[in-house]
Amino acid sequence: MELDQYRIIMVNLDPTIGSEIRKIRPCVIISPNELNFNIKTITVAPMTTKSHAYPTRVQVHHNKQNGWIVLDQIRTIDKQRVIKSYGKLSVKETEEVKRVIRETFVE
């Protein structure tokens, strides 16, 4: 299964605690390929169809639905949680994800 950066995958996020995004849902891999291909974990940002335009969320169109990448809920998971692999983000969506990550976590 392809688990490269900016790929959309279906992940079982349970168990969770409190306000963490839960259940089986699509996520975007944000960890770099050097890690993705060499260790047993990946870092992902969950996706949801129910959100608002928060500064830490990126709107995307995936699987004939509009949704949001929730960059304020990034987490590292074991690859065993991955159920299925889908396509990748568009170039425009990828650039927006990078911008929001830089703005939120770097600057």
Buried (B, 14 or more C-beta within 10 A) or exposed (E): EEBBBBBBBBBBBEEEEEEEBBEEBBBBBBBEEEBBEEEEBBBBBBBBEEBEEEEBBBEBEBEEEEBBBBBEBBBEBEBEBBEEBEEBBEEEBBEBBEEBBEEEEEE
